Amino acid sequence: MSQTRYDAAVEHTLMAIEDAVDNCAWDIDFERNGAVLTLTLEDNGSQVIISRQSASCELWVAARSGGYHLAFAPAGWTCASTGEDLPALLDRVLSDQQGEPVSLALSL
């Protein structure tokens, strides 16, 4: 994947996550600093951090349950260790940290 295509995919993805958080039913705040997006669950203050990793052309997700490395494929971002796509992974880690089902209804 070219760097230009990778950068565009990351930007599109981070913007889509921001939109999904804005439209979800849960009290989740987000803060973006460059290519790092931090989601904060207001009920308990826990965070999920999504960041660009340009050297490896990956998107990394850091959560209480661990760190996840996602590569971009024609079908979207896929986690190397779990096989989950990004929307499923985010819903799972946010649900784990919230203690109840969370769905961002993220569409990429």
N, CA, C and O atoms as a GROMACS GRO file, in nm:
protein
  432
    1MET      N    1   0.084  -0.116   0.000
    1MET     CA    2   0.000   0.000   0.000
    1MET      C    3   0.090   0.124   0.000
    1MET      O    4   0.188   0.130   0.074
    2SER      N    5   0.055   0.220  -0.083
    2SER     CA    6   0.133   0.344  -0.086
    2SER      C    7   0.106   0.426   0.041
    2SER      O    8   0.003   0.411   0.105
    3GLN      N    9   0.201   0.511   0.074
    3GLN     CA   10   0.186   0.596   0.191
    3GLN      C   11   0.067   0.689   0.176
    3GLN      O   12  -0.004   0.716   0.273
    4THR      N   13   0.044   0.739   0.055
    4THR     CA   14  -0.069   0.828   0.030
    4THR      C   15  -0.202   0.757   0.053
    4THR      O   16  -0.292   0.812   0.115
    5ARG      N   17  -0.213   0.635   0.005
    5ARG     CA   18  -0.336   0.557   0.025
    5ARG      C   19  -0.356   0.522   0.172
    5ARG      O   20  -0.468   0.529   0.224
    6TYR      N   21  -0.248   0.486   0.238
    6TYR     CA   22  -0.254   0.455   0.381
    6TYR      C   23  -0.300   0.577   0.461
    6TYR      O   24  -0.390   0.566   0.544
    7ASP      N   25  -0.238   0.692   0.436
    7ASP     CA   26  -0.276   0.815   0.507
    7ASP      C   27  -0.423   0.849   0.486
    7ASP      O   28  -0.492   0.888   0.580
    8ALA      N   29  -0.471   0.833   0.363
    8ALA     CA   30  -0.612   0.861   0.333
    8ALA      C   31  -0.704   0.763   0.406
    8ALA      O   32  -0.808   0.803   0.458
    9ALA      N   33  -0.665   0.636   0.412
    9ALA     CA   34  -0.746   0.535   0.481
    9ALA      C   35  -0.752   0.565   0.630
    9ALA      O   36  -0.858   0.551   0.692
   10VAL      N   37  -0.640   0.605   0.690
   10VAL     CA   38  -0.638   0.638   0.832
   10VAL      C   39  -0.726   0.759   0.859
   10VAL      O   40  -0.807   0.757   0.952
   11GLU      N   41  -0.712   0.863   0.780
   11GLU     CA   42  -0.790   0.985   0.801
   11GLU      C   43  -0.940   0.956   0.789
   11GLU      O   44  -1.020   1.000   0.872
   12HIS      N   45  -0.978   0.881   0.686
   12HIS     CA   46  -1.119   0.844   0.667
   12HIS      C   47  -1.170   0.765   0.788
   12HIS      O   48  -1.280   0.789   0.836
   13THR      N   49  -1.088   0.672   0.836
   13THR     CA   50  -1.127   0.586   0.948
   13THR      C   51  -1.144   0.667   1.077
   13THR      O   52  -1.244   0.650   1.147
   14LEU      N   53  -1.049   0.753   1.108
   14LEU     CA   54  -1.058   0.832   1.230
   14LEU      C   55  -1.180   0.925   1.227
   14LEU      O   56  -1.247   0.943   1.328
   15MET      N   57  -1.207   0.984   1.111
   15MET     CA   58  -1.324   1.070   1.098
   15MET      C   59  -1.454   0.990   1.114
   15MET      O   60  -1.549   1.038   1.175
   16ALA      N   61  -1.456   0.869   1.059
   16ALA     CA   62  -1.575   0.784   1.072
   16ALA      C   63  -1.598   0.744   1.219
   16ALA      O   64  -1.712   0.739   1.264
   17ILE      N   65  -1.490   0.717   1.292
   17ILE     CA   66  -1.503   0.684   1.434
   17ILE      C   67  -1.557   0.804   1.511
   17ILE      O   68  -1.646   0.790   1.594
   18GLU      N   69  -1.504   0.923   1.483
   18GLU     CA   70  -1.554   1.045   1.548
   18GLU      C   71  -1.704   1.063   1.522
   18GLU      O   72  -1.780   1.093   1.614
   19ASP      N   73  -1.746   1.045   1.397
   19ASP     CA   74  -1.888   1.058   1.362
   19ASP      C   75  -1.972   0.954   1.436
   19ASP      O   76  -2.080   0.986   1.487
   20ALA      N   77  -1.923   0.830   1.444
   20ALA     CA   78  -1.997   0.724   1.512
   20ALA      C   79  -2.011   0.754   1.661
   20ALA      O   80  -2.117   0.730   1.720
   21VAL      N   81  -1.905   0.806   1.722
   21VAL     CA   82  -1.910   0.841   1.865
   21VAL      C   83  -2.010   0.954   1.887
   21VAL      O   84  -2.087   0.951   1.982
   22ASP      N   85  -2.009   1.054   1.799
   22ASP     CA   86  -2.104   1.166   1.809
   22ASP      C   87  -2.249   1.118   1.803
   22ASP      O   88  -2.336   1.177   1.867
   23ASN      N   89  -2.274   1.012   1.728
   23ASN     CA   90  -2.410   0.965   1.706
   23ASN      C   91  -2.451   0.844   1.791
   23ASN      O   92  -2.561   0.792   1.775
   24CYS      N   93  -2.363   0.800   1.880
   24CYS     CA   94  -2.397   0.681   1.959
   24CYS      C   95  -2.477   0.719   2.085
   24CYS      O   96  -2.482   0.836   2.124
   25ALA      N   97  -2.537   0.620   2.146
   25ALA     CA   98  -2.624   0.642   2.262
   25ALA      C   99  -2.546   0.646   2.394
   25ALA      O  100  -2.603   0.676   2.498
   26TRP      N  101  -2.417   0.616   2.390
   26TRP     CA  102  -2.337   0.610   2.512
   26TRP      C  103  -2.263   0.741   2.532
   26TRP      O  104  -2.239   0.815   2.436
   27ASP      N  105  -2.226   0.768   2.655
   27ASP     CA  106  -2.155   0.890   2.689
   27ASP      C  107  -2.006   0.867   2.671
   27ASP      O  108  -1.934   0.833   2.765
   28ILE      N  109  -1.961   0.887   2.548
   28ILE     CA  110  -1.820   0.868   2.513
   28ILE      C  111  -1.769   1.000   2.457
   28ILE      O  112  -1.827   1.057   2.364
   29ASP      N  113  -1.660   1.047   2.513
   29ASP     CA  114  -1.595   1.166   2.460
   29ASP      C  115  -1.477   1.123   2.374
   29ASP      O  116  -1.424   1.014   2.391
   30PHE      N  117  -1.439   1.210   2.283
   30PHE     CA  118  -1.318   1.182   2.206
   30PHE      C  119  -1.233   1.307   2.196
   30PHE      O  120  -1.282   1.420   2.199
   31GLU      N  121  -1.104   1.282   2.183
   31GLU     CA  122  -1.008   1.390   2.162
   31GLU      C  123  -0.908   1.341   2.059
   31GLU      O  124  -0.856   1.230   2.068
   32ARG      N  125  -0.882   1.426   1.963
   32ARG     CA  126  -0.788   1.389   1.858
   32ARG      C  127  -0.668   1.481   1.864
   32ARG      O  128  -0.680   1.603   1.870
   33ASN      N  129  -0.552   1.419   1.860
   33ASN     CA  130  -0.426   1.492   1.856
   33ASN      C  131  -0.346   1.435   1.740
   33ASN      O  132  -0.278   1.334   1.755
   34GLY      N  133  -0.354   1.500   1.625
   34GLY     CA  134  -0.288   1.449   1.506
   34GLY      C  135  -0.353   1.318   1.463
   34GLY      O  136  -0.472   1.314   1.431
   35ALA      N  137  -0.274   1.212   1.462
   35ALA     CA  138  -0.324   1.081   1.420
   35ALA      C  139  -0.350   0.990   1.538
   35ALA      O  140  -0.349   0.868   1.525
   36VAL      N  141  -0.375   1.049   1.656
   36VAL     CA  142  -0.410   0.971   1.775
   36VAL      C  143  -0.548   1.014   1.821
   36VAL      O  144  -0.571   1.131   1.851
   37LEU      N  145  -0.638   0.918   1.828
   37LEU     CA  146  -0.775   0.943   1.871
   37LEU      C  147  -0.798   0.871   2.003
   37LEU      O  148  -0.784   0.749   2.011
   38THR      N  149  -0.834   0.947   2.106
   38THR     CA  150  -0.858   0.890   2.238
   38THR      C  151  -1.008   0.894   2.267
   38THR      O  152  -1.070   1.000   2.266
   39LEU      N  153  -1.066   0.776   2.294
   39LEU     CA  154  -1.206   0.764   2.332
   39LEU      C  155  -1.209   0.746   2.484
   39LEU      O  156  -1.140   0.660   2.538
   40THR      N  157  -1.290   0.828   2.552
   40THR     CA  158  -1.301   0.819   2.697
   40THR      C  159  -1.444   0.788   2.736
   40THR      O  160  -1.536   0.862   2.700
   41LEU      N  161  -1.464   0.678   2.809
   41LEU     CA  162  -1.596   0.641   2.860
   41LEU      C  163  -1.622   0.724   2.984
   41LEU      O  164  -1.553   0.710   3.085
   42GLU      N  165  -1.722   0.809   2.976
   42GLU     CA  166  -1.749   0.903   3.085
   42GLU      C  167  -1.794   0.835   3.214
   42GLU      O  168  -1.770   0.888   3.322
   43ASP      N  169  -1.859   0.720   3.205
   43ASP     CA  170  -1.906   0.650   3.325
   43ASP      C  171  -1.792   0.609   3.417
   43ASP      O  172  -1.805   0.614   3.539
   44ASN      N  173  -1.679   0.568   3.358
   44ASN     CA  174  -1.570   0.518   3.443
   44ASN      C  175  -1.434   0.578   3.410
   44ASN      O  176  -1.334   0.544   3.474
   45GLY      N  177  -1.429   0.666   3.312
   45GLY     CA  178  -1.304   0.732   3.278
   45GLY      C  179  -1.203   0.647   3.202
   45GLY      O  180  -1.093   0.694   3.175
   46SER      N  181  -1.238   0.524   3.168
   46SER     CA  182  -1.143   0.439   3.096
   46SER      C  183  -1.131   0.488   2.952
   46SER      O  184  -1.221   0.552   2.898
   47GLN      N  185  -1.018   0.455   2.891
   47GLN     CA  186  -0.990   0.504   2.758
   47GLN      C  187  -0.954   0.392   2.661
   47GLN      O  188  -0.902   0.287   2.700
   48VAL      N  189  -0.984   0.417   2.535
   48VAL     CA  190  -0.938   0.335   2.424
   48VAL      C  191  -0.866   0.432   2.330
   48VAL      O  192  -0.920   0.537   2.295
   49ILE      N  193  -0.745   0.396   2.292
   49ILE     CA  194  -0.664   0.485   2.209
   49ILE      C  195  -0.639   0.419   2.074
   49ILE      O  196  -0.596   0.304   2.065
   50ILE      N  197  -0.668   0.495   1.968
   50ILE     CA  198  -0.649   0.448   1.832
   50ILE      C  199  -0.542   0.536   1.769
   50ILE      O  200  -0.553   0.658   1.770
   51SER      N  201  -0.438   0.474   1.714
   51SER     CA  202  -0.328   0.553   1.661
   51SER      C  203  -0.273   0.497   1.530
   51SER      O  204  -0.273   0.377   1.506
   52ARG      N  205  -0.226   0.589   1.449
   52ARG     CA  206  -0.162   0.555   1.322
   52ARG      C  207  -0.019   0.509   1.351
   52ARG      O  208   0.052   0.568   1.433
   53GLN      N  209   0.021   0.403   1.284
   53GLN     CA  210   0.158   0.353   1.291
   53GLN      C  211   0.213   0.349   1.149
   53GLN      O  212   0.208   0.246   1.082
   54SER      N  213   0.265   0.462   1.104
   54SER     CA  214   0.307   0.479   0.965
   54SER      C  215   0.415   0.381   0.921
   54SER      O  216   0.412   0.331   0.809
   55ALA      N  217   0.510   0.353   1.009
   55ALA     CA  218   0.621   0.266   0.970
   55ALA      C  219   0.574   0.128   0.927
   55ALA      O  220   0.630   0.068   0.836
   56SER      N  221   0.470   0.077   0.993
   56SER     CA  222   0.419  -0.056   0.961
   56SER      C  223   0.290  -0.051   0.880
   56SER      O  224   0.233  -0.155   0.847
   57CYS      N  225   0.242   0.070   0.848
   57CYS     CA  226   0.115   0.090   0.776
   57CYS      C  227   0.001   0.020   0.849
   57CYS      O  228  -0.081  -0.048   0.787
   58GLU      N  229  -0.003   0.036   0.980
   58GLU     CA  230  -0.107  -0.025   1.062
   58GLU      C  231  -0.182   0.081   1.141
   58GLU      O  232  -0.140   0.196   1.151
   59LEU      N  233  -0.292   0.038   1.195
   59LEU     CA  234  -0.369   0.117   1.290
   59LEU      C  235  -0.366   0.038   1.419
   59LEU      O  236  -0.399  -0.081   1.419
   60TRP      N  237  -0.327   0.100   1.530
   60TRP     CA  238  -0.318   0.031   1.657
   60TRP      C  239  -0.429   0.077   1.749
   60TRP      O  240  -0.464   0.195   1.753
   61VAL      N  241  -0.484  -0.020   1.824
   61VAL     CA  242  -0.586   0.008   1.923
   61VAL      C  243  -0.533  -0.039   2.057
   61VAL      O  244  -0.495  -0.155   2.073
   62ALA      N  245  -0.530   0.053   2.155
   62ALA     CA  246  -0.486   0.019   2.290
   62ALA      C  247  -0.608   0.025   2.382
   62ALA      O  248  -0.677   0.127   2.388
   63ALA      N  249  -0.634  -0.084   2.453
   63ALA     CA  250  -0.749  -0.094   2.543
   63ALA      C  251  -0.705  -0.168   2.668
   63ALA      O  252  -0.593  -0.220   2.674
   64ARG      N  253  -0.792  -0.173   2.768
   64ARG     CA  254  -0.760  -0.248   2.890
   64ARG      C  255  -0.726  -0.393   2.860
   64ARG      O  256  -0.640  -0.453   2.924
   65SER      N  257  -0.795  -0.450   2.762
   65SER     CA  258  -0.776  -0.592   2.730
   65SER      C  259  -0.649  -0.619   2.650
   65SER      O  260  -0.613  -0.735   2.629
   66GLY      N  261  -0.581  -0.514   2.604
   66GLY     CA  262  -0.456  -0.535   2.533
   66GLY      C  263  -0.438  -0.438   2.418
   66GLY      O  264  -0.515  -0.345   2.398
   67GLY      N  265  -0.332  -0.464   2.342
   67GLY     CA  266  -0.302  -0.385   2.224
   67GLY      C  267  -0.332  -0.466   2.100
   67GLY      O  268  -0.305  -0.587   2.095
   68TYR      N  269  -0.386  -0.401   1.999
   68TYR     CA  270  -0.429  -0.468   1.877
   68TYR      C  271  -0.372  -0.396   1.757
   68TYR      O  272  -0.378  -0.273   1.748
   69HIS      N  273  -0.316  -0.473   1.663
   69HIS     CA  274  -0.257  -0.418   1.542
   69HIS      C  275  -0.346  -0.455   1.425
   69HIS      O  276  -0.375  -0.573   1.403
   70LEU      N  277  -0.389  -0.355   1.351
   70LEU     CA  278  -0.479  -0.378   1.239
   70LEU      C  279  -0.412  -0.335   1.108
   70LEU      O  280  -0.354  -0.227   1.100
   71ALA      N  281  -0.422  -0.420   1.009
   71ALA     CA  282  -0.370  -0.390   0.876
   71ALA      C  283  -0.487  -0.361   0.784
   71ALA      O  284  -0.597  -0.413   0.803
   72PHE      N  285  -0.462  -0.278   0.685
   72PHE     CA  286  -0.568  -0.242   0.591
   72PHE      C  287  -0.569  -0.342   0.476
   72PHE      O  288  -0.465  -0.370   0.416
   73ALA      N  289  -0.686  -0.394   0.447
   73ALA     CA  290  -0.706  -0.487   0.336
   73ALA      C  291  -0.824  -0.436   0.255
   73ALA      O  292  -0.892  -0.344   0.299
   74PRO      N  293  -0.850  -0.494   0.140
   74PRO     CA  294  -0.964  -0.447   0.061
   74PRO      C  295  -1.097  -0.448   0.138
   74PRO      O  296  -1.185  -0.367   0.111
   75ALA      N  297  -1.109  -0.538   0.234
   75ALA     CA  298  -1.233  -0.545   0.312
   75ALA      C  299  -1.233  -0.448   0.430
   75ALA      O  300  -1.334  -0.436   0.499
   76GLY      N  301  -1.122  -0.378   0.455
   76GLY     CA  302  -1.114  -0.284   0.566
   76GLY      C  303  -1.002  -0.322   0.661
   76GLY      O  304  -0.918  -0.406   0.629
   77TRP      N  305  -1.003  -0.261   0.778
   77TRP     CA  306  -0.900  -0.286   0.879
   77TRP      C  307  -0.928  -0.418   0.950
   77TRP      O  308  -1.039  -0.440   0.999
   78THR      N  309  -0.826  -0.506   0.956
   78THR     CA  310  -0.841  -0.636   1.020
   78THR      C  311  -0.731  -0.657   1.123
   78THR      O  312  -0.614  -0.629   1.097
   79CYS      N  313  -0.770  -0.706   1.240
   79CYS     CA  314  -0.676  -0.730   1.349
   79CYS      C  315  -0.599  -0.858   1.324
   79CYS      O  316  -0.657  -0.963   1.296
   80ALA      N  317  -0.467  -0.848   1.335
   80ALA     CA  318  -0.380  -0.964   1.310
   80ALA      C  319  -0.400  -1.074   1.414
   80ALA      O  320  -0.394  -1.192   1.379
   81SER      N  321  -0.424  -1.038   1.540
   81SER     CA  322  -0.431  -1.140   1.645
   81SER      C  323  -0.570  -1.200   1.665
   81SER      O  324  -0.581  -1.316   1.706
   82THR      N  325  -0.675  -1.125   1.636
   82THR     CA  326  -0.810  -1.176   1.662
   82THR      C  327  -0.890  -1.204   1.535
   82THR      O  328  -0.988  -1.278   1.539
   83GLY      N  329  -0.848  -1.146   1.423
   83GLY     CA  330  -0.922  -1.162   1.298
   83GLY      C  331  -1.044  -1.071   1.287
   83GLY      O  332  -1.114  -1.073   1.186
   84GLU      N  333  -1.070  -0.991   1.390
   84GLU     CA  334  -1.186  -0.902   1.390
   84GLU      C  335  -1.161  -0.783   1.298
   84GLU      O  336  -1.048  -0.739   1.280
   85ASP      N  337  -1.270  -0.732   1.240
   85ASP     CA  338  -1.258  -0.605   1.170
   85ASP      C  339  -1.265  -0.493   1.274
   85ASP      O  340  -1.304  -0.517   1.388
   86LEU      N  341  -1.230  -0.373   1.235
   86LEU     CA  342  -1.221  -0.262   1.330
   86LEU      C  343  -1.353  -0.233   1.400
   86LEU      O  344  -1.353  -0.217   1.522
   87PRO      N  345  -1.467  -0.226   1.330
   87PRO     CA  346  -1.592  -0.200   1.402
   87PRO      C  347  -1.622  -0.304   1.511
   87PRO      O  348  -1.662  -0.267   1.621
   88ALA      N  349  -1.602  -0.432   1.482
   88ALA     CA  350  -1.627  -0.537   1.581
   88ALA      C  351  -1.530  -0.526   1.698
   88ALA      O  352  -1.570  -0.543   1.813
   89LEU      N  353  -1.403  -0.499   1.669
   89LEU     CA  354  -1.303  -0.486   1.774
   89LEU      C  355  -1.336  -0.369   1.866
   89LEU      O  356  -1.333  -0.384   1.989
   90LEU      N  357  -1.370  -0.252   1.809
   90LEU     CA  358  -1.402  -0.137   1.893
   90LEU      C  359  -1.526  -0.163   1.979
   90LEU      O  360  -1.527  -0.130   2.097
   91ASP      N  361  -1.629  -0.222   1.920
   91ASP     CA  362  -1.749  -0.254   1.998
   91ASP      C  363  -1.715  -0.348   2.114
   91ASP      O  364  -1.765  -0.330   2.225
   92ARG      N  365  -1.631  -0.448   2.088
   92ARG     CA  366  -1.595  -0.545   2.192
   92ARG      C  367  -1.516  -0.480   2.305
   92ARG      O  368  -1.549  -0.498   2.422
   93VAL      N  369  -1.411  -0.403   2.271
   93VAL     CA  370  -1.328  -0.347   2.378
   93VAL      C  371  -1.403  -0.238   2.454
   93VAL      O  372  -1.386  -0.225   2.575
   94LEU      N  373  -1.486  -0.160   2.386
   94LEU     CA  374  -1.566  -0.060   2.456
   94LEU      C  375  -1.669  -0.126   2.547
   94LEU      O  376  -1.693  -0.080   2.659
   95SER      N  377  -1.730  -0.234   2.500
   95SER     CA  378  -1.827  -0.309   2.583
   95SER      C  379  -1.759  -0.367   2.706
   95SER      O  380  -1.813  -0.360   2.816
   96ASP      N  381  -1.641  -0.425   2.687
   96ASP     CA  382  -1.566  -0.481   2.800
   96ASP      C  383  -1.536  -0.374   2.903
   96ASP      O  384  -1.552  -0.397   3.023
   97GLN      N  385  -1.494  -0.258   2.858
   97GLN     CA  386  -1.457  -0.151   2.950
   97GLN      C  387  -1.579  -0.082   3.012
   97GLN      O  388  -1.571  -0.033   3.124
   98GLN      N  389  -1.689  -0.078   2.941
   98GLN     CA  390  -1.811  -0.016   2.992
   98GLN      C  391  -1.887  -0.111   3.085
   98GLN      O  392  -1.958  -0.065   3.174
   99GLY      N  393  -1.872  -0.242   3.064
   99GLY     CA  394  -1.943  -0.338   3.146
   99GLY      C  395  -2.082  -0.366   3.095
   99GLY      O  396  -2.161  -0.430   3.164
  100GLU      N  397  -2.113  -0.319   2.977
  100GLU     CA  398  -2.242  -0.345   2.911
  100GLU      C  399  -2.222  -0.329   2.762
  100GLU      O  400  -2.125  -0.266   2.720
  101PRO      N  401  -2.311  -0.386   2.681
  101PRO     CA  402  -2.292  -0.380   2.536
  101PRO      C  403  -2.289  -0.236   2.484
  101PRO      O  404  -2.375  -0.154   2.515
  102VAL      N  405  -2.186  -0.209   2.404
  102VAL     CA  406  -2.171  -0.081   2.335
  102VAL      C  407  -2.161  -0.110   2.187
  102VAL      O  408  -2.086  -0.199   2.145
  103SER      N  409  -2.235  -0.035   2.108
  103SER     CA  410  -2.224  -0.047   1.963
  103SER      C  411  -2.213   0.093   1.904
  103SER      O  412  -2.301   0.177   1.921
  104LEU      N  413  -2.102   0.116   1.835
  104LEU     CA  414  -2.083   0.246   1.771
  104LEU      C  415  -2.157   0.256   1.637
  104LEU      O  416  -2.171   0.365   1.582
  105ALA      N  417  -2.202   0.143   1.585
  105ALA     CA  418  -2.262   0.140   1.452
  105ALA      C  419  -2.166   0.205   1.352
  105ALA      O  420  -2.206   0.285   1.267
  106LEU      N  421  -2.039   0.167   1.364
  106LEU     CA  422  -1.933   0.222   1.279
  106LEU      C  423  -1.942   0.162   1.142
  106LEU      O  424  -1.943   0.040   1.126
  107SER      N  425  -1.948   0.246   1.044
  107SER     CA  426  -1.955   0.201   0.905
  107SER      C  427  -1.835   0.260   0.831
  107SER      O  428  -1.818   0.381   0.823
  108LEU      N  429  -1.753   0.171   0.777
  108LEU     CA  430  -1.632   0.216   0.705
  108LEU      C  431  -1.642   0.185   0.557
  108LEU      O  432  -1.550   0.216   0.482
   0.00000   0.00000   0.00000
